Amino acid sequence: MATTIREIAKLAGVSPSTVSRVLNRKGNISKQTQSRVISVARSLGYPVPSDRSKAEGAMAAGTVAIVYNRRLSPLVTDPFYGAVVAGIEEGLQELGYRVFLRSIDSANGHTGLFEQDSSGNHNDGLLLVGCDASLDIVSEAKKRDIPVVLVDNESKEGRVDCIVSDNEAAAKKAMQHLYALGHRKIGFIGGPQSHVSLAQRYKGYVSTLQGFGIDFRKRWVVFAESVETHGPEIGYEGTHKLMDGPESPTAIFADNDMTALGALKALHEKGIKVPEEVSVIGFDNIEVSAHTHPPLTTMHIPKMQMGSLAARRLVDLICDKDVAPIKTVVYATLILRDSAAHLCI
């Protein structure tokens, strides 16, 4: 099997990232360290900068698969996960890893994830992106001693490395903002509660109502029945349901920005002014949220940073598989725009 950057790093007494920077001529590395790394690489028959013309493309430290559910295809154009994947790819490529996208569903399971390709290469690590990526893959990967990192998902057992956002706390911050604007009648439109991140956002909504002593009204809560309808469709239909009741909310909290887009459309069609009559707040801060009418107040999730952190953590695990699993939480920030305003009584 071909020599990897991890092996060079171990023999040279440096980190894999240092080896990658030396071999790719990036960063400010001392000449002594450069010399030691290059010497070790050559002794192992690994192509160094001067040899690159002889073995173009042989610089990869290993291969990593980004695994996602087929419903997210094409992943790179998804407004949320596309940014996450961009952060993953950038981080892994800087460290010299080849990156492949692999979609799965209930039919094909993890077929091919653990098999060698025609060149005898295999996946050195897996990044499972999204709540739909089957955790069964984790069990199989552990059997084969292949590192795994979850992105925007976590295991109930807490024994798998994961990169997540502070969904519950961020939802509370969104609700507290609406409360500060004078809103006490706040509706919620969200996705399936089988998804960890979405359930956490809903929990933040409920706990904030309780904390402020506001009565919980079940009729002001609408959930999408499936991930396929979670987005503009449930936002549109849910808003009609909320606003057509005997008493309607003065604000709507949508658990992602795509759902908020549907809510804005429904309110516009009903002739309800935003934010003069009803305020709307979203979640994720996808690019389009700044260009809605009016621009959407939302919670910003550092999506590329999530991807970058996941990439770095996976490389750490590939290089040292005995480290204890950790949960990394990235914090959301409130983005103030024009879709939420003080309640006019």
Long-range contacts (C-beta under 8 A, 24 or more apart in sequence): 1-120, 2-58, 2-121, 3-41, 3-44, 3-45, 3-46, 4-61, 4-62, 4-124, 5-61, 5-62, 5-95, 5-96, 6-61, 6-62, 6-318, 6-319, 7-44, 8-37, 8-40, 8-41, 8-44, 8-46, 9-319, 11-40, 11-44, 12-36, 12-37, 12-40, 15-319, 16-61, 16-95, 16-96, 16-315, 16-318, 16-319, 17-94, 17-95, 17-315, 19-61, 19-96, 20-61, 20-94, 20-95, 20-96, 23-48, 23-49, 23-59, 23-96, 24-59, 24-96, 25-49, 26-94, 59-96, 60-96, 60-97, 60-98, 61-95, 61-96, 61-97, 62-97, 62-98, 62-124, 62-125, 62-318, 63-97, 63-98, 63-99, 63-100, 63-121, 63-122, 63-123, 63-124, 64-92, 64-97, 64-98, 64-99, 64-100, 64-123, 64-124, 64-125, 64-126, 64-127, 64-311, 64-314, 65-99, 65-100, 65-101, 65-102, 65-113, 65-123, 65-125, 65-126, 65-127, 66-99, 66-100, 66-101, 66-102, 66-127, 66-129, 67-102, 67-103, 67-104, 67-113, 67-126, 67-127, 67-128, 67-129, 67-133, 67-137, 68-101, 68-102, 68-103, 68-104, 68-128, 68-129, 68-130, 68-132, 68-133, 69-103, 69-104, 69-105, 69-130, 69-132, 69-133, 69-134, 70-103, 70-104, 70-105, 71-105, 71-132, 71-227, 71-228, 72-103, 72-129, 72-130, 72-132, 73-103, 75-101, 75-103, 75-129, 76-101, 79-257, 79-258, 79-284, 79-286, 79-287, 79-288, 80-256, 80-284, 80-286, 80-301, 80-303, 81-129, 81-130, 81-152, 81-303, 83-286, 83-303, 83-304, 83-307, 84-129, 84-151, 84-152, 84-303, 84-304, 84-306, 84-307, 84-310, 85-129, 85-307, 86-304, 86-307, 87-303, 87-304, 87-305, 87-306, 87-307, 87-308, 87-309, 87-310, 87-311, 88-127, 88-129, 88-151, 88-307, 88-308, 88-310, 88-311, 89-307, 89-311, 90-304, 90-307, 90-308, 90-311, 91-307, 91-308, 91-309, 91-310, 91-311, 91-312, 92-311, 92-314, 92-315, 95-311, 95-312, 95-315, 97-124, 97-315, 104-133, 104-134, 104-137, 106-134, 109-134, 109-136, 110-134, 110-136, 110-137, 110-140, 113-137, 113-140, 114-140, 114-141, 114-144, 114-146, 124-318, 125-149, 125-314, 125-315, 125-317, 125-318, 126-314, 127-151, 127-310, 127-311, 127-314, 128-153, 129-153, 131-194, 131-195, 131-196, 131-197, 131-198, 132-195, 132-227, 135-160, 145-321, 147-314, 147-317, 147-318, 147-321, 148-314, 148-317, 149-310, 149-313, 149-314, 149-317, 151-306, 151-307, 151-310, 152-197, 152-306, 153-196, 153-197, 154-196, 154-327, 158-325, 158-327, 159-325, 160-325, 161-313, 161-314, 161-317, 161-325, 161-326, 161-327, 161-328, 162-327, 162-328, 163-306, 163-309, 163-310, 163-313, 163-328, 163-330, 164-197, 164-306, 164-327, 164-328, 164-329, 164-330, 165-197, 165-301, 165-306, 165-329, 165-330, 165-331, 165-332, 166-329, 166-330, 166-331, 166-332, 167-197, 167-198, 167-200, 167-201, 167-204, 167-332, 168-200, 168-201, 168-203, 168-204, 168-207, 169-204, 169-331, 169-332, 170-201, 170-204, 170-283, 170-299, 170-301, 170-331, 170-332, 171-200, 171-201, 171-202, 171-203, 171-204, 171-205, 171-208, 171-253, 171-255, 171-283, 171-299, 172-204, 172-207, 172-208, 173-299, 173-332, 173-334, 174-204, 174-253, 174-281, 174-283, 174-299, 174-334, 175-204, 175-205, 175-208, 175-209, 175-253, 176-208, 177-281, 177-297, 177-334, 177-340, 178-251, 178-253, 178-279, 178-281, 178-340, 179-208, 179-212, 181-251, 181-279, 181-340, 181-341, 181-342, 181-343, 182-342, 182-343, 182-345, 183-249, 183-250, 183-251, 183-279, 183-343, 184-212, 184-214, 184-250, 185-220, 185-247, 185-248, 185-249, 185-250, 185-251, 186-214, 186-220, 186-249, 186-250, 186-251, 186-252, 186-253, 187-220, 187-221, 187-222, 187-242, 187-248, 187-249, 187-251, 187-252, 187-253, 188-220, 188-221, 188-222, 188-252, 188-253, 188-254, 188-255, 189-221, 189-222, 189-223, 189-234, 189-235, 189-238, 189-239, 189-242, 189-252, 189-253, 189-254, 189-255, 189-259, 189-263, 190-221, 190-222, 190-223, 190-224, 190-230, 190-234, 190-254, 190-255, 190-259, 191-223, 191-224, 191-227, 191-230, 191-234, 191-255, 191-256, 191-259, 192-223, 192-224, 192-225, 192-226, 192-227, 192-230, 193-223, 195-227, 198-230, 198-255, 201-255, 201-283, 202-255, 205-253, 219-245, 220-249, 224-259, 230-256, 230-258, 230-259, 231-256, 231-258, 231-259, 231-261, 231-262, 232-258, 232-259, 232-261, 232-262, 232-265, 233-262, 234-259, 234-262, 235-259, 235-260, 235-261, 235-262, 235-263, 235-264, 235-265, 235-266, 236-262, 236-263, 236-265, 236-266, 237-262, 237-266, 238-262, 238-263, 239-263, 239-266, 239-267, 240-266, 240-270, 243-267, 243-270, 243-272, 243-278, 248-278, 249-278, 250-277, 250-278, 250-279, 250-343, 251-278, 251-279, 251-280, 251-281, 251-340, 251-343, 252-278, 252-279, 252-280, 252-281, 253-281, 254-280, 254-281, 254-282, 254-283, 255-283, 256-282, 256-283, 256-284, 257-282, 257-283, 257-284, 257-285, 257-286, 257-288, 257-289, 257-296, 257-298, 258-286, 260-289, 260-292, 260-296, 260-298, 260-339, 261-288, 261-292, 261-296, 264-292, 264-293, 264-296, 264-339, 268-293, 274-339, 275-338, 275-339, 275-340, 275-341, 276-341, 276-344, 279-339, 279-340, 279-341, 279-343, 280-339, 280-340, 281-339, 281-340, 282-339, 285-335, 289-335, 289-337, 290-337, 292-339, 294-337, 294-338, 294-339, 295-337, 295-338, 295-339, 296-337, 296-339, 297-334, 297-335, 297-336, 297-337, 297-338, 297-339, 297-340, 298-335, 298-337, 299-332, 299-333, 299-334, 299-335, 300-332, 300-333, 300-334, 300-335, 301-330, 301-332, 302-330, 302-332, 305-330, 306-330
